[in-house]
Amino acid sequence: MSAITGIYHTDNQPLSADHNKLLMNGLNKFPANLSDSWEDEDVFLGCHAQWITPESLNEKLPYVDYERQMVITADAIIDNREEVLNKLQIDKVDGLALPDSRLILLAYSRWGEKVVEILVGEFAFVIWDKKNKKLFGARDFSGSRTLYFYKNKQKFAFCTTMESLLKLPYVKNAINESWFAEYLAIPGMNEVVDTSLTPFKDIEQLPPSHSFIVSNGELSISRYCWLTNQPMLKLKTNQEYEEAFRDVFKEAVSTKLRTHREVGGHLSGGLDSGAVVSFAAKELRNEKKTLHTFSYIPPKDFEDWTPRNRLANEEPYIKSTVNYVGNIKDHYLDFNDVDPIEEISDWIEMMEMPYKFFANSNWIKGIYKAANNHNIGVLLNGGRGNLSISWGIGIKLLCNLA
């Protein structure tokens, strides 16, 4: 992923070159293909960009559109590119060379703030609309990309990381007791009450499915997407339901495979990652690419002490998926020499806050490292299934179908 940052002086005062530098320097520890910035009298935008998709190769960010008097900085991979291109009436051939950031900018110039209702994918972006003297930004539906900000009467500063914002002299490093109260009171790893809170009192988070506008010195935040109950789909046979599901699932997976690098995926012995990997491997075969899978397994000297209704070693089920699906290069990792307790400091630095997934932290980090060593640009997982079907209300529906 890329990292973005910027400052807008809402009182029209000139920027501080030192403050701009502090924000950009805070991003230097992250890998990047290009690091660049743009500034006007009272607006500064920066980007520490990684080129993941084919269209992003040699992409310049921030991107300045002189004709429309707009500038964008973005960390974005748009999944419904073809749909957006069609709505913009851009020829498919012309669209092949169009980076996602520029596609967002063109869509914004057409639909304004409603652009977020059209985009599907993973993104955090900020646009300086000079003609309307307005800063507009958004975060994707599920919050796959981070976007933090600081606001007072004179300044609005934003960044992918909180650490960079804390380098600014006017942002205080003060603990947010409300955030820590939530952290201590809620036992789950994913549940929160207020998604705008961070561990720092002066720094807020733009929640998932939200956009912001800074205009005339005022900040306004609005939600653009809700999960709503839809009418139940009524088909004639189980086969029709299966076909309908396959069509939707195939599209969801195939749109995530867009990279000029290799594609990888987490793979357990369960349904969630197994289903994702199965569809991905088939799609990649058409592109003459092989899917790399990464699986955490117990060390060789592991003695199974778990109850009979628990499966400690999923390796046989993983291998059965690999053998059945094909077009997979499988990697098995036990991380026997990695202690999750010893990695707490590293994880707190990465997350910029306390976390609760201690037992899984060694293999999550380890798989990311292994994937990077194999030049993986996109790493798929079955996390959405874990939070809906496997560990959510979906399991009751499965029981009813049995």
Buried (B, 14 or more C-beta within 10 A) or exposed (E): BBBBBBBBBBEEEEBBEEBBBBBBEBBEEBEBBBBBBBBBEBBBBBBBBBBBBBBBEEBBBBBBBEEBEBBBBBBBBBBBBEEBBEEBEBEEEEBEEBBBBBBBBBBBBBBEBEBBEBBBBBBBBBBBBBEEBBBBBBBBBEBBBBBBBBBEEEBBBBBBBBBBBBBBEEBEEEEBEBBBEBBEEEEEEEEEEEEEBBBBBBBBBBBBBBBBBBBEBEBEBEEBBEEEEEEEEEEEEEEEEEEEEEEEBBEBBBBBBBBEBBBBBBBBBBBBBBBBBBBBBBBBBEEEBBBBBBBBBBEEEEEEEEEEEEEEEBBEBBBEBBEEBEBBEBBEBBBEEBEBEEBBEEBEEBEBBEBEEEEEBBBBBBBBEBBEEBEBBBBBBBBEBBBEBBEEEEEEEEEEEE
